[in-house]
Amino acid sequence: MKFIDITRKYGNTTYGYPFEDYSVNDHYRGLPKYVYELCIGCSACGIACPPNAIKIAPNEKGDRLVWEFDCGRCIFCGRCDEVCPTAAIRLSSEFELAIATNTDDMIQRGELDMEYCTICNEPFSTKRLLDYTNERLKNAILSEGRLKEAQVYLHICPDCKQNAAAGTVIAKKEEKIR
């Protein structure tokens, strides 16, 4: 009876969870939520993830980039949230992560179309990433000629880009010699 009197005098010090909603702190690090529509496939989240809970790799055919998040490996550090340039992955306030039997429920997945090199026709980046980069280039302060040159190089894989740049340098040197 003494505890009931204390409770009546000072109020409850515990929560009525699960019968009442539990509100978390504004800075709570809950389950990361992946928004497929915003993802550009830049792989920044996968590189920044300390426990390797985010895996990004091409599929078997190589025509799509597969993004996969395993909640069971996540340490809820928030690095993926910090590095994502498009807010495609954000920490939520969700804290109820228990599952009944199917461990596939702990995995979030997305697939993005790949872009092919205009020279060697090999996949090298996602279409969304190139579209995002192209929009950023348009907002940059570049001359019209430099913008067009950058847009051409944007659709060339790194290996072909290196060969093309080396060929340009050699051609300029040969031109100076003549």
C-alpha positions, 0 to 999 in steps of 0.5 A: 500500500505504501508504494501505491501511496507514493505513486499517487503522490509523485506519479508513475516513473515508468512507461506503460509500454507496450500498452502506451506509445513510447516516445523516443528522444529527438537524437535517438538512432533507430533503424535506418530506413532506405528510400529507393526513389532517392538512391543514386547508387553512389556507394557512400553509405556502404563505404562508410558503414563500419560493420559492413551492414550495407553491401553494394555490388553488381548483380550476376549479369552486371546490368544492375547495382544491388544495394542491400542493408542487413539490420542484424549487422547494423550498430546504429552509428548513423554514418550512412545517414551522414554521408548520403548526399540525397537523404536516401537513407535516414535513421528513424525512431523505430526501435522494435526490431524483433522478428518472429522467424523470417530473417529476410525481414531484417534485410532491405534491398534495392536495385539500380540500372547501370550505365554503359561506357560509350567507348567500351560498352561495359557497365561502370556506374548507375544511371541515377548517379550520372543524372545526379552528377549531370544536374550538379554540373549544370549548376556549376559555373562552367563555360559552355564548351567545358560543360559539354566536354564534362558531359561527354566524359561523364558517360565514359568509364574510368579506364577509357577516360584515362586512355582518352586523356592520355591520347589527348596529351600525346596528340597535343605534344605531337602537334607542338613538335610539328 
